[in-house]
Amino acid sequence: MQQSALEDRVIPDKRSWGESIQFLDRALREQRSLLEQQLNEACGPTRTQQWIRWKRLSESQRASTAIRSELEQLLTRKERLHQNLGNDEVTAARKNLETKGVTVESDQVRELWKNVFRYHLLGKAVTAANDCKKGFYHYQKGFTDVQFECQDLVLFWRIQKMLDVTSNALRQQLVNVEERRLEREISDILDEFSTQRTEKKNLLTGKRVDLAEEIQRVRRIQEKLEQFIDALNKEKPVR
């Protein structure tokens, strides 16, 4: 079933298209949130947070904050950058930081660049996913309009479909296993009671059982009395 779901490469309708966008957007935002936490831990609290919490940045956090600011400016200046920053870009970033009175090592720049770059890419991916909300018609026409880049959406739809099929299959297996387990337990309990005369007697006697039997006797007597009264009424002589 999972293989069949993965091999299906066509999103059938607009509803499935919208659900795939939500799935993709949620996954991207979760990953971006994790990266943001890592960057905040490295760079420390913002100026507002420092003022509210009465905290100061450590030397390491000051350096990381300056590096992040420089790298974000680099992203705005150059569009085609890679996950591994080149030597020229690292050298340029260090020199710019030195002019601001911040001295850092190349390894610090490269290490922080990985998260800054991924955070930037995920931001662009979230924007692209939202743009795809109006792209189902273009998808049906074969992506002829370059305004929409939604090819990744098909992959996430296939993944979502595979997860749905897998979860339904696992749910049914759990239900079947639990049903068989309960049947075995009930059967074992009944077999155990069948060999214990005292337990059967206790189950078949007691105040509630006695009360139920008494109610049945009263009902039978009442029925007999009603039948007797009806018979007497029928036998009365007509005057």
C-alpha positions as CSV (number, residue, x, y, z in Angstrom):
1,M,0.0,0.0,0.0
2,Q,2.8,2.4,0.9
3,Q,4.5,1.7,-2.5
4,S,1.3,2.3,-4.4
5,A,0.8,5.6,-2.5
6,L,4.3,6.8,-3.4
7,E,4.0,5.9,-7.0
8,D,0.9,8.0,-7.4
9,R,2.3,11.3,-8.8
10,V,-0.9,13.2,-9.6
11,I,-2.8,15.3,-7.1
12,P,-6.4,14.6,-8.1
13,D,-8.3,17.7,-6.9
14,K,-8.2,21.1,-5.4
15,R,-9.0,19.8,-1.9
16,S,-6.0,17.4,-1.9
17,W,-3.9,20.3,-3.3
18,G,-4.9,22.5,-0.3
19,E,-4.2,19.7,2.2
20,S,-0.8,19.1,0.7
21,I,0.0,22.9,1.1
22,Q,-1.0,22.8,4.7
23,F,1.2,19.7,5.3
24,L,4.2,21.2,3.6
25,D,3.7,24.6,5.3
26,R,3.5,23.0,8.7
27,A,6.6,20.9,8.1
28,L,8.6,23.9,6.9
29,R,7.5,26.1,9.8
30,E,8.4,23.4,12.4
31,Q,11.9,23.1,11.0
32,R,12.3,26.9,10.7
33,S,11.2,27.2,14.3
34,L,13.9,24.8,15.5
35,L,16.5,26.7,13.6
36,E,15.3,29.9,15.0
37,Q,15.7,28.5,18.5
38,Q,19.3,27.4,17.7
39,L,20.1,30.8,16.4
40,N,18.6,32.6,19.4
41,E,20.6,30.3,21.7
42,A,23.8,31.2,19.8
43,C,23.1,34.9,19.6
44,G,21.4,35.4,22.9
45,P,18.4,37.6,23.7
46,T,17.4,40.7,21.7
47,R,17.9,44.2,23.0
48,T,14.3,44.3,24.1
49,Q,14.6,40.9,25.9
50,Q,17.8,42.1,27.5
51,W,16.1,45.1,28.9
52,I,13.0,43.2,30.1
53,R,15.0,40.3,31.7
54,W,18.0,42.4,32.8
55,K,20.4,40.1,31.0
56,R,23.6,40.9,29.1
57,L,25.1,39.1,26.1
58,S,28.3,37.1,26.6
59,E,31.3,37.7,24.4
60,S,30.4,34.6,22.4
61,Q,26.9,35.8,21.9
62,R,28.0,39.3,20.9
63,A,30.3,37.7,18.2
64,S,27.5,35.4,17.0
65,T,25.0,38.3,16.8
66,A,27.5,40.3,14.7
67,I,28.3,37.4,12.5
68,R,24.6,36.7,11.9
69,S,23.9,40.3,10.9
70,E,26.8,40.2,8.5
71,L,25.7,36.9,6.9
72,E,22.1,38.1,6.5
73,Q,23.4,41.1,4.7
74,L,25.4,38.8,2.5
75,L,22.2,36.9,1.6
76,T,20.6,40.1,0.5
77,R,23.5,41.0,-1.7
78,K,24.0,37.6,-3.4
79,E,21.3,35.3,-4.5
80,R,23.3,32.2,-5.5
81,L,25.0,30.9,-2.3
82,H,25.6,27.4,-1.1
83,Q,25.3,25.7,2.2
84,N,29.1,25.6,2.5
85,L,30.4,29.2,2.4
86,G,33.4,29.9,0.1
87,N,36.7,31.2,1.3
88,D,36.2,34.5,-0.4
89,E,32.9,35.1,1.3
90,V,34.3,34.1,4.7
91,T,37.3,36.4,4.3
92,A,35.0,39.3,3.2
93,A,32.7,38.7,6.2
94,R,35.7,38.7,8.7
95,K,37.1,41.9,7.3
96,N,33.8,43.6,7.5
97,L,33.4,42.5,11.1
98,E,36.9,43.7,11.9
99,T,36.0,47.2,10.7
100,K,33.2,47.1,13.3
101,G,35.6,46.0,16.0
102,V,34.6,42.4,16.0
103,T,37.3,39.7,15.6
104,V,36.1,36.2,14.8
105,E,37.6,33.0,13.4
106,S,36.7,31.4,10.1
107,D,35.2,28.4,11.8
108,Q,32.8,30.6,13.7
109,V,31.5,32.2,10.5
110,R,31.2,28.8,8.7
111,E,29.4,27.2,11.6
112,L,26.8,29.9,12.0
113,W,26.4,30.2,8.2
114,K,24.9,26.7,8.1
115,N,21.9,27.6,10.2
116,V,21.5,31.1,8.8
117,F,21.5,29.7,5.3
118,R,19.0,27.0,6.1
119,Y,16.8,29.5,7.9
120,H,16.8,31.7,4.9
121,L,16.0,28.8,2.5
122,L,13.1,27.6,4.7
123,G,11.7,31.2,4.7
124,K,11.7,31.2,0.9
125,A,10.1,27.8,0.9
126,V,7.3,28.9,3.2
127,T,6.6,31.9,0.9
128,A,6.6,29.6,-2.1
129,A,4.2,27.2,-0.5
130,N,1.8,30.0,0.3
131,D,2.0,31.2,-3.3
132,C,1.0,27.7,-4.4
133,K,-2.4,28.2,-2.9
134,K,-3.6,29.7,-6.1
135,G,-1.6,27.4,-8.4
136,F,-3.8,24.3,-8.8
137,Y,-5.1,25.5,-12.2
138,H,-1.5,26.0,-13.3
139,Y,-0.6,22.6,-12.0
140,Q,-3.4,21.0,-14.0
141,K,-2.0,22.8,-17.1
142,G,1.5,21.4,-16.5
143,F,3.2,24.4,-14.7
144,T,3.3,26.5,-17.8
145,D,3.4,29.6,-15.7
146,V,6.8,30.2,-14.1
147,Q,5.2,32.3,-11.4
148,F,4.5,29.2,-9.4
149,E,7.1,26.7,-8.3
150,C,5.1,23.9,-6.7
151,Q,6.9,20.7,-7.8
152,D,7.8,20.0,-4.2
153,L,4.2,20.0,-3.3
154,V,3.6,16.8,-5.3
155,L,6.3,15.0,-3.3
156,F,4.8,16.1,0.0
157,W,1.3,15.0,-1.2
158,R,2.7,11.6,-1.9
159,I,4.4,11.4,1.5
160,Q,1.2,12.6,3.2
161,K,-0.8,9.9,1.3
162,M,1.7,7.2,2.3
163,L,1.4,8.3,6.0
164,D,-2.4,8.2,5.9
165,V,-2.4,4.7,4.3
166,T,0.2,3.5,6.9
167,S,-1.6,5.0,9.9
168,N,-5.0,3.5,8.8
169,A,-3.4,0.0,8.3
170,L,-1.6,0.2,11.7
171,R,-4.9,1.3,13.4
172,Q,-6.7,-1.6,11.9
173,Q,-4.0,-4.0,13.0
174,L,-4.1,-2.7,16.5
175,V,-7.9,-3.0,16.6
176,N,-7.7,-6.7,15.4
177,V,-4.9,-7.5,17.9
178,E,-6.9,-5.9,20.8
179,E,-10.1,-7.7,19.8
180,R,-8.3,-11.1,19.8
181,R,-6.7,-10.3,23.1
182,L,-10.1,-9.5,24.7
183,E,-11.6,-12.7,23.3
184,R,-8.8,-14.7,24.8
185,E,-9.1,-13.0,28.2
186,I,-12.9,-13.5,28.3
187,S,-12.6,-17.1,27.2
188,D,-10.0,-17.7,29.9
189,I,-12.1,-16.1,32.6
190,L,-15.2,-18.1,31.6
191,D,-13.2,-21.4,31.6
192,E,-11.9,-20.6,35.0
193,F,-15.3,-19.9,36.4
194,S,-16.7,-23.0,34.9
195,T,-14.4,-25.1,37.1
196,Q,-15.1,-23.2,40.3
197,R,-18.4,-24.2,41.8
198,T,-18.1,-21.7,44.7
199,E,-17.5,-18.8,42.4
200,K,-20.5,-19.7,40.2
201,K,-22.7,-20.0,43.3
202,N,-21.6,-16.5,44.5
203,L,-22.2,-15.0,41.1
204,L,-25.7,-16.6,40.9
205,T,-26.8,-15.7,44.4
206,G,-26.9,-12.5,46.4
207,K,-29.3,-9.7,47.4
208,R,-29.8,-8.5,43.8
209,V,-30.4,-12.0,42.5
210,D,-32.8,-12.7,45.4
211,L,-34.6,-9.4,44.8
212,A,-35.0,-10.2,41.1
213,E,-36.4,-13.6,41.8
214,E,-38.8,-12.1,44.4
215,I,-40.0,-9.6,41.8
216,Q,-40.6,-12.4,39.3
217,R,-42.7,-14.3,41.9
218,V,-44.8,-11.3,42.7
219,R,-45.4,-10.7,39.0
220,R,-46.5,-14.3,38.5
221,I,-48.9,-14.0,41.5
222,Q,-50.3,-10.8,40.2
223,E,-50.9,-12.3,36.8
224,K,-52.7,-15.3,38.4
225,L,-54.9,-12.9,40.5
226,E,-55.8,-10.9,37.4
227,Q,-56.7,-14.2,35.5
228,F,-58.8,-15.3,38.5
229,I,-60.6,-12.0,38.7
230,D,-61.3,-12.1,35.0
231,A,-62.7,-15.7,35.3
232,L,-65.0,-14.6,38.2
233,N,-66.4,-11.7,36.2
234,K,-67.2,-14.0,33.3
235,E,-69.0,-16.5,35.6
236,K,-71.3,-13.9,37.3
237,P,-75.0,-14.7,36.7
238,V,-76.8,-12.2,34.6
239,R,-79.7,-10.6,36.5
